[in-house]
């Protein structure tokens, strides 16, 4: 129970964003040298940022970081993905070597990269960018039994919380959760169905690209898992243990910790979105610190974001994960802060 | 005729993008460490960039610039905007002082700012960021007669072409056209109707924010202008002279010159979009160098982008102009280039 208790304590620390700061930021927007509302959603992103950090104008988040949480999945044995499990480990090597899409995009937007091994099935070589936090070599097959124990789930949540806390303490002021794990859109779909009540047909997608036959199998596997576990959304750790992945759990922990610190989290695609539903079930106010970076083509992403009440910044028909879609939205979030902090007022310019 | 001849010569210099480079970039995307197509539209933006510069991978455009073209509009006398004409000049002062939204966003994405006075109604103080290219103090009322002469239109096109050429020669590798001009969404709507055949009801919007009565008047004014001039899309300079604004003309010139140099142009909202229709009518291949940065809430923007065959990167319900929406999309374009240039291949990583 010790680990579960720690997750509960973390969740209890989450406070809602500062609504007074949101209101003051909106008022400031009305005074700036532009017609009211003419920056559209950029204004609201800026106001939300002000609420997260409790300051108007909010400081520009100049030190973003992506944390790519990696794990493997027992459900791969059902054939839900054409990729072999070894690709998870190979891609961790690629992240460490700097050659993945997430690395290229992180460099482009000035974000640092960390990788969290929270359950990759094979042993990984040490690397300065890689944090080892593995207590089990992937999950079990969620369609035949629980994906993991409650303790495992709680430990993975605390692993994500731990790395998030350390990064924030070291100066990171915006976090993007990333994910890597062959077959991890299957647990994502199951989690989204569990928390939104949507059918597996509505939450299951083609992941990185599967044929019709594999897709039908994947929907069936998610359906079987839901029927087997009858998940209870009021017991988020139970849902996570039954249906989740270790990286989903770690991302939930990262989201909770960011909320505790008042640091914005820019969500990536369907795995992040499903983890945010877990985090929300643990601490509803944590959603106040989350920004939807993009809309994944996975249908579960749209279902999850709707439930979270978040509108994505980008919709570029991406479906890679790794944090790529979240990273791409970071400059928009930075610009939203800068507009509030650096624009002249109508009064200063003698207009209006 | 000398100036018209120069515009024609400029248009004739535009060559289509390098389709071979586009194909090679798409092939390279298939070899990178990600499932094919999983970066969605980011992949296509990268491939288009390769075609524009004729290199695979395309170099990352690290030196973007926004050129805010400013002019005034005789049609303001009809009451199509609640803002007084003096705001155009005041905002030019704001751009030079660094306090406008375009400045804040330009700093955020690392773009330099230039302002082109191509027809502001009042005399402007000199400033290092301000290029004076004014031959007339705004346009005439397009609903009562031609907005300007053909020579004026051609001269404004060449002003935009000139500043674009100088910036590119000085190292700028990506251009964002911006606009400032009270009432300039009225000529934008008229131009879009002229080039797309859409009715004024479909192309006219509320600009920076007008009430129902003003909106109805604005639609009527655009309708009157179209009936008065019966614009002929096969005579783009004639359409521009009859219905355009001086900043619309300058932006058309900027787009043409960028295309001649093989430099990408990231379009902003409805004024840029209408200017791109002019540029396209002069040199259809120039659209191959244009990227739609965002979708403005102005209905004409969607009509114009559809005609141009461009899909916007962002849709944040913005309607400010100044280049703000184009600037916000620059990091996505940079990331698209970086992904092609910096990702490892499957072969290098021993995957697949």
Boltz contact constraints between the chains, C-beta under 6 A:
constraints:
  - contact:
      token1: [A, 33]
      token2: [B, 94]
      max_distance: 6.0
  - contact:
      token1: [A, 33]
      token2: [B, 100]
      max_distance: 6.0
  - contact:
      token1: [A, 34]
      token2: [B, 101]
      max_distance: 6.0
  - contact:
      token1: [A, 34]
      token2: [B, 320]
      max_distance: 6.0
  - contact:
      token1: [A, 35]
      token2: [B, 208]
      max_distance: 6.0
  - contact:
      token1: [A, 35]
      token2: [B, 209]
      max_distance: 6.0
  - contact:
      token1: [A, 38]
      token2: [B, 208]
      max_distance: 6.0
  - contact:
      token1: [A, 38]
      token2: [B, 319]
      max_distance: 6.0
  - contact:
      token1: [A, 38]
      token2: [B, 320]
      max_distance: 6.0
  - contact:
      token1: [A, 39]
      token2: [B, 318]
      max_distance: 6.0
  - contact:
      token1: [A, 39]
      token2: [B, 320]
      max_distance: 6.0
  - contact:
      token1: [A, 40]
      token2: [B, 316]
      max_distance: 6.0
  - contact:
      token1: [A, 40]
      token2: [B, 317]
      max_distance: 6.0
  - contact:
      token1: [A, 40]
      token2: [B, 318]
      max_distance: 6.0
  - contact:
      token1: [A, 41]
      token2: [B, 316]
      max_distance: 6.0
  - contact:
      token1: [A, 41]
      token2: [B, 317]
      max_distance: 6.0
  - contact:
      token1: [A, 42]
      token2: [B, 316]
      max_distance: 6.0
  - contact:
      token1: [A, 87]
      token2: [B, 351]
      max_distance: 6.0
  - contact:
      token1: [A, 90]
      token2: [B, 349]
      max_distance: 6.0
  - contact:
      token1: [A, 90]
      token2: [B, 351]
      max_distance: 6.0
  - contact:
      token1: [A, 94]
      token2: [B, 33]
      max_distance: 6.0
  - contact:
      token1: [A, 94]
      token2: [B, 344]
      max_distance: 6.0
  - contact:
      token1: [A, 94]
      token2: [B, 349]
      max_distance: 6.0
  - contact:
      token1: [A, 99]
      token2: [B, 343]
      max_distance: 6.0
  - contact:
      token1: [A, 99]
      token2: [B, 344]
      max_distance: 6.0
  - contact:
      token1: [A, 100]
      token2: [B, 33]
      max_distance: 6.0
  - contact:
      token1: [A, 101]
      token2: [B, 34]
      max_distance: 6.0
  - contact:
      token1: [A, 101]
      token2: [B, 339]
      max_distance: 6.0
  - contact:
      token1: [A, 101]
      token2: [B, 343]
      max_distance: 6.0
  - contact:
      token1: [A, 104]
      token2: [B, 338]
      max_distance: 6.0
  - contact:
      token1: [A, 104]
      token2: [B, 339]
      max_distance: 6.0
  - contact:
      token1: [A, 104]
      token2: [B, 342]
      max_distance: 6.0
  - contact:
      token1: [A, 104]
      token2: [B, 343]
      max_distance: 6.0
  - contact:
      token1: [A, 105]
      token2: [B, 335]
      max_distance: 6.0
  - contact:
      token1: [A, 108]
      token2: [B, 334]
      max_distance: 6.0
  - contact:
      token1: [A, 108]
      token2: [B, 335]
      max_distance: 6.0
  - contact:
      token1: [A, 108]
      token2: [B, 338]
      max_distance: 6.0
  - contact:
      token1: [A, 109]
      token2: [B, 331]
      max_distance: 6.0
  - contact:
      token1: [A, 208]
      token2: [B, 35]
      max_distance: 6.0
  - contact:
      token1: [A, 208]
      token2: [B, 38]
      max_distance: 6.0
  - contact:
      token1: [A, 209]
      token2: [B, 35]
      max_distance: 6.0
  - contact:
      token1: [A, 316]
      token2: [B, 40]
      max_distance: 6.0
  - contact:
      token1: [A, 316]
      token2: [B, 41]
      max_distance: 6.0
  - contact:
      token1: [A, 316]
      token2: [B, 42]
      max_distance: 6.0
  - contact:
      token1: [A, 317]
      token2: [B, 40]
      max_distance: 6.0
  - contact:
      token1: [A, 317]
      token2: [B, 41]
      max_distance: 6.0
  - contact:
      token1: [A, 318]
      token2: [B, 39]
      max_distance: 6.0
  - contact:
      token1: [A, 318]
      token2: [B, 40]
      max_distance: 6.0
  - contact:
      token1: [A, 319]
      token2: [B, 38]
      max_distance: 6.0
  - contact:
      token1: [A, 320]
      token2: [B, 34]
      max_distance: 6.0
  - contact:
      token1: [A, 320]
      token2: [B, 38]
      max_distance: 6.0
  - contact:
      token1: [A, 320]
      token2: [B, 39]
      max_distance: 6.0
  - contact:
      token1: [A, 328]
      token2: [B, 332]
      max_distance: 6.0
  - contact:
      token1: [A, 328]
      token2: [B, 335]
      max_distance: 6.0
  - contact:
      token1: [A, 331]
      token2: [B, 109]
      max_distance: 6.0
  - contact:
      token1: [A, 331]
      token2: [B, 331]
      max_distance: 6.0
  - contact:
      token1: [A, 332]
      token2: [B, 328]
      max_distance: 6.0
  - contact:
      token1: [A, 334]
      token2: [B, 108]
      max_distance: 6.0
  - contact:
      token1: [A, 335]
      token2: [B, 105]
      max_distance: 6.0
  - contact:
      token1: [A, 335]
      token2: [B, 108]
      max_distance: 6.0
  - contact:
      token1: [A, 335]
      token2: [B, 328]
      max_distance: 6.0
  - contact:
      token1: [A, 338]
      token2: [B, 104]
      max_distance: 6.0
  - contact:
      token1: [A, 338]
      token2: [B, 108]
      max_distance: 6.0
  - contact:
      token1: [A, 339]
      token2: [B, 101]
      max_distance: 6.0
  - contact:
      token1: [A, 339]
      token2: [B, 104]
      max_distance: 6.0
  - contact:
      token1: [A, 342]
      token2: [B, 104]
      max_distance: 6.0
  - contact:
      token1: [A, 343]
      token2: [B, 99]
      max_distance: 6.0
  - contact:
      token1: [A, 343]
      token2: [B, 101]
      max_distance: 6.0
  - contact:
      token1: [A, 343]
      token2: [B, 104]
      max_distance: 6.0
  - contact:
      token1: [A, 344]
      token2: [B, 94]
      max_distance: 6.0
  - contact:
      token1: [A, 344]
      token2: [B, 99]
      max_distance: 6.0
  - contact:
      token1: [A, 349]
      token2: [B, 90]
      max_distance: 6.0
  - contact:
      token1: [A, 349]
      token2: [B, 94]
      max_distance: 6.0
  - contact:
      token1: [A, 351]
      token2: [B, 87]
      max_distance: 6.0
  - contact:
      token1: [A, 351]
      token2: [B, 90]
      max_distance: 6.0
